Amino acid sequence: MFGKPISHKATQFTESVIREMTRLALQHGAINLSQGFPDFAAPEVLKKAAADAIFADVNQYAITWGAKKFRDAIAEKTKRCLGIDVDPEREITVCCGSTEGMIDVLLAVINPGDEVIVFEPFYENYAPDAILSDARPRHVPLRAPDWSFDRDQLRATFNEKTKAIIVCNPNNPTGKVFTRDEMEFIASLCREFDALCFTDEIYEHILYPREDADIEHISMAQIEGMRERTVVVNSMSKTYSVTGWRVGYCISPPEITGAIRKVHDFLTVGAAAPLQAAGAYALSLPAEYYDRLQADYRVRRDMLLPVLEDAGFKTFSPDGAYYIMTDVSAFGFANDVEFTRHLIREIGVACVPGSSFYSNPADGAQQVRFCFCKKDETLMLAAERLAKLLSK
Ligand SMILES: Cc1ncc(COP(=O)(O)O)c(C=O)c1O
């Protein structure tokens, strides 16, 4: 038997809690409101575009940093939606989902000891990403109920070792959408401390505007002086309901793009060629597609929120993305993992324990997250089951 230790890095993080909950849900026949993937069909036109590409024999490696047509489509869409000019030859790297994009960027930019600021709760991948890339994460809390951050605390966390800050906007798991004022404040610190900003914008089109607040997607790359300091990480997964396609992209200043492309090339060579061809079609869909996506998600959110409230959860209504963070302290469980196991086994609904979004698990010990990227039937069935929670 092999007796030497495995990589120290690999021992420092656990298997994904979110994907573990998906497996547990399957095992117990629970409705899976944990991992954020749609259970409804992907758009017919995209499936056809992908099938057409396969039959047209777009079946070999694309250019490692992305098929030209797809990069051109990314540049066009970025101009259309964000008003930013992007050079597809020097500023875009197509990768296998934004998951690969974020780790590519970190591996391309970080040296051991460099600090990366991460708001918490955070999307769980950022923690192993930091370990694998030798980044030292520095956490700054987003505080419920509005998930705002303390500006003095953020400023005090920046220092000369700060290489970058990761901003997930719209935010998973909180549903926060950063305001222009917040983005400008973060930008001013990046400029002052010569730091980069890595923005995860995969929920850019999933927003819930309301009358009493300006809910709009602002990319850090749109903020004055930040275009040359920002790497936008994006993906087809959520906007086009194709999480299994694994097609994402990074938009980065040319000085950084070369390093990102090299890391990407030797990690994966490239994203699936026929799906990049379908991606070029997807990114040229008209505005109505995004309006519809947003309207449909609003209906789902507005259905699940009262269900959770009636079942005894304290909810934090999201302004963006497709998750609802909740406080479960009223149920009297020792912690979020115990509560989640109970919910899966006894009630038949799976969620994600809040501790998986925090560096200190105790901070999320009375929170769980539900996703609502599901069919009406799925959400209705979950509602029926959740109604039994108070009586169990
Ligand atoms: C904030 C965030 N970033 C990245 C990902 C992964 O996206 P992709 O499928 O593009 O790798 C997810 C998936 O849930 C996410 O919520």
The ligand as a Gaussian input file, in Angstrom:
#p B3LYP/6-31G(d) Opt

LIG

0 1
 C      -21.243000      32.389000      -7.096000
 C      -20.984000      31.193000      -7.942000
 N      -19.881000      31.169000      -8.685000
 C      -19.596000      30.107000      -9.464000
 C      -20.439000      29.019000      -9.534000
 C      -20.081000      27.876000     -10.429000
 O      -20.437000      28.226000     -11.712000
 P      -19.987000      27.418000     -13.008000
 O      -21.071000      26.428000     -13.284000
 O      -19.913000      28.472000     -14.055000
 O      -18.689000      26.795000     -12.744000
 C      -21.618000      29.007000      -8.781000
 C      -22.518000      27.855000      -8.821000
 O      -23.413000      27.695000      -8.049000
 C      -21.887000      30.133000      -7.965000
 O      -23.003000      30.190000      -7.238000

